[in-house]
Amino acid sequence: MVKTPPQYSLTIPRLENGDKLTRYEFERRYNAMSNLKKAELIEGIVYLMPAALRFRSHGQPHGWILTWLGTYEASTPGVALGVEPTVRLDLDNAPQPDVVLLIDQEAGGQTRISDDDYIEGSPELVIEIAASSVSIDLHGKKQAYRRNGVKEYIVWQVLDQKLSWFYLEQGEYVELGTDTEGICRSQVFPGLWLGVAELLAGNMQGVLAILQAGLQSPEHAAFVQDITNKSSS
């Protein structure tokens, strides 16, 4: 009688916090863990994110940011808003930022959507909701975003009641300050204006009123015309 050799199942190793992996191996393990909500590869190190998120320190601020950017997207053809997409930055970085705003590739943007539906390249704007200044968002992620050419990077440190808006200038991040009216104005997305004090206070009516002023500005109209011309050429 011929014995049948034992069958061994080849399993893909689980992702673990602190694993040092290439992006390709990270994606292989991530895709095999269907119950995993969020994981990131930052400078070659795996970070697993908790499934449970608190309301006032993350869920609500996240919603306010989406309301602000969603209003901008609705009035600006050729830009796209994404929530927690995996971004293939480079071989050592696959972050899953809280929010991205990008310019469509057809309109001159610096990202593309891969055949398997991932963002490849650097979104023009990335936003992270962080607990405080000790977060990886202001350290490892900031370094990876800067090196890969993310043009603007916003970190909202909710517990510290602080919002930092950085823009890329000659390869380094410079903090974008508010003007005399307390408004931050995007260097990449004309008309994307933010009343920082209003946002931190949860005054969304004030936030949207300031944004509407930006959307009615001549620079936003010129931006929309430029994007439209590029998309149709």
ZASEVEX-796667 format. One record per residue (C-alpha): x, y, z; residue in three letters. Coordinates in steps of 0.25 Angstrom, whole numbers, padded with zeros to 4 digits, always signed. Layout:
BEGIN
XYZALA
...
END
This chain:
BEGIN
+0000+0000+0000MET
+0006+0014-0004VAL
+0005+0024+0007LYS
+0000+0038+0004THR
+0010+0048+0008PRO
+0004+0058+0019PRO
-0002+0071+0014GLN
+0004+0083+0019TYR
-0003+0097+0018SER
+0006+0108+0014LEU
+0001+0120+0023THR
+0005+0135+0021ILE
+0011+0140+0034PRO
+0003+0150+0041ARG
+0006+0165+0042LEU
+0012+0169+0055GLU
+0015+0182+0061ASN
+0030+0185+0059GLY
+0032+0176+0047ASP
+0042+0181+0038LYS
+0037+0178+0024LEU
+0038+0182+0009THR
+0025+0189+0004ARG
+0023+0176-0005TYR
+0023+0167+0007GLU
+0015+0176+0016PHE
+0004+0177+0005GLU
+0004+0161+0004ARG
+0002+0159+0019ARG
-0008+0171+0020TYR
-0016+0165+0009ASN
-0016+0152+0016ALA
-0022+0158+0029MET
-0037+0161+0025SER
-0040+0165+0039ASN
-0029+0175+0040LEU
-0035+0189+0039LYS
-0023+0198+0038LYS
-0008+0196+0037ALA
+0003+0204+0032GLU
+0018+0203+0027LEU
+0026+0215+0031ILE
+0041+0215+0028GLU
+0040+0200+0027GLY
+0034+0197+0040ILE
+0020+0192+0042VAL
+0010+0199+0051TYR
-0004+0193+0054LEU
-0015+0203+0057MET
-0025+0200+0068PRO
-0039+0196+0062ALA
-0046+0205+0073ALA
-0045+0220+0072LEU
-0050+0230+0081ARG
-0061+0240+0077PHE
-0056+0253+0082ARG
-0041+0251+0080SER
-0042+0245+0066HIS
-0056+0241+0060GLY
-0062+0255+0061GLN
-0050+0263+0057PRO
-0049+0254+0045HIS
-0063+0257+0041GLY
-0061+0272+0042TRP
-0048+0271+0033ILE
-0056+0262+0023LEU
-0068+0272+0023THR
-0058+0284+0020TRP
-0050+0276+0009LEU
-0063+0270+0003GLY
-0069+0284+0001THR
-0056+0288-0006TYR
-0056+0275-0015GLU
-0071+0278-0019ALA
-0067+0291-0024SER
-0054+0288-0031THR
-0054+0278-0043PRO
-0041+0270-0045GLY
-0038+0268-0030VAL
-0041+0255-0022ALA
-0043+0253-0007LEU
-0040+0240-0001GLY
-0042+0234+0013VAL
-0032+0225+0019GLU
-0026+0220+0006PRO
-0013+0212+0006THR
-0003+0220-0002VAL
+0009+0214-0008ARG
+0019+0224-0006LEU
+0032+0216-0008ASP
+0038+0203-0005LEU
+0038+0205+0010ASP
+0026+0213+0012ASN
+0011+0210+0010ALA
+0004+0219+0020PRO
-0012+0219+0021GLN
-0014+0234+0024PRO
-0027+0239+0030ASP
-0030+0248+0018VAL
-0024+0251+0005VAL
-0027+0262-0006LEU
-0021+0260-0019LEU
-0021+0265-0033ILE
-0025+0256-0044ASP
-0014+0250-0052GLN
-0021+0255-0065GLU
-0021+0269-0059ALA
-0006+0269-0056GLY
-0006+0262-0042GLY
+0006+0255-0037GLN
-0001+0241-0033THR
-0007+0230-0041ARG
-0017+0219-0038ILE
-0011+0206-0040SER
-0018+0194-0047ASP
-0022+0188-0033ASP
-0028+0201-0029ASP
-0017+0207-0020TYR
-0011+0221-0020ILE
+0003+0221-0025GLU
+0012+0233-0023GLY
+0010+0245-0014SER
-0004+0252-0012PRO
-0003+0267-0012GLU
-0009+0268+0002LEU
-0009+0258+0013VAL
-0016+0260+0027ILE
-0014+0252+0039GLU
-0022+0253+0052ILE
-0012+0251+0064ALA
-0014+0251+0079ALA
-0002+0259+0082SER
+0012+0264+0077SER
+0018+0250+0081VAL
+0011+0244+0070SER
+0018+0237+0059ILE
+0010+0246+0050ASP
+0020+0257+0053LEU
+0032+0249+0053HIS
+0034+0236+0044GLY
+0022+0239+0035LYS
+0026+0254+0033LYS
+0040+0250+0029GLN
+0034+0240+0019ALA
+0024+0250+0013TYR
+0034+0261+0012ARG
+0044+0252+0005ARG
+0034+0247-0005ASN
+0029+0260-0009GLY
+0015+0262-0002VAL
+0013+0276-0005LYS
+0005+0280+0008GLU
+0003+0272+0021TYR
-0006+0276+0032ILE
-0006+0269+0046VAL
-0017+0272+0055TRP
-0012+0270+0070GLN
-0026+0268+0076VAL
-0021+0267+0091LEU
-0012+0279+0089ASP
-0022+0287+0082GLN
-0012+0290+0071LYS
-0013+0289+0056LEU
+0000+0289+0048SER
+0000+0292+0033TRP
+0013+0289+0026PHE
+0016+0292+0011TYR
+0028+0287+0003LEU
+0039+0298+0000GLU
+0052+0293-0006GLN
+0051+0279-0001GLY
+0048+0284+0013GLU
+0035+0285+0021TYR
+0032+0300+0025VAL
+0020+0303+0034GLU
+0009+0311+0028LEU
+0004+0322+0037GLY
-0009+0328+0038THR
-0011+0342+0032ASP
-0016+0354+0039THR
-0031+0349+0039GLU
-0026+0335+0045GLY
-0028+0328+0032ILE
-0018+0317+0026CYS
-0018+0318+0011ARG
-0013+0305+0003SER
-0001+0308-0006GLN
-0006+0296-0015VAL
-0021+0297-0015PHE
-0025+0311-0018PRO
-0038+0315-0010GLY
-0035+0304+0001LEU
-0036+0313+0013TRP
-0037+0309+0027LEU
-0041+0317+0039GLY
-0032+0309+0049VAL
-0038+0315+0062ALA
-0052+0312+0057GLU
-0048+0298+0054LEU
-0042+0296+0067LEU
-0054+0301+0074ALA
-0063+0292+0066GLY
-0070+0304+0059ASN
-0073+0297+0046MET
-0082+0309+0041GLN
-0070+0318+0043GLY
-0061+0308+0036VAL
-0070+0306+0024LEU
-0073+0321+0023ALA
-0058+0324+0022ILE
-0057+0313+0011LEU
-0068+0319+0003GLN
-0061+0332+0003ALA
-0049+0324-0003GLY
-0057+0317-0013LEU
-0062+0330-0018GLN
-0048+0336-0020SER
-0042+0339-0033PRO
-0031+0330-0030GLU
-0040+0318-0029HIS
-0047+0321-0042ALA
-0034+0322-0049ALA
-0030+0309-0043PHE
-0043+0302-0047VAL
-0040+0308-0061GLN
-0026+0303-0062ASP
-0030+0289-0057ILE
-0041+0288-0067THR
-0032+0292-0079ASN
-0022+0281-0075LYS
-0032+0271-0073SER
-0038+0273-0087SER
-0025+0275-0095SER
END
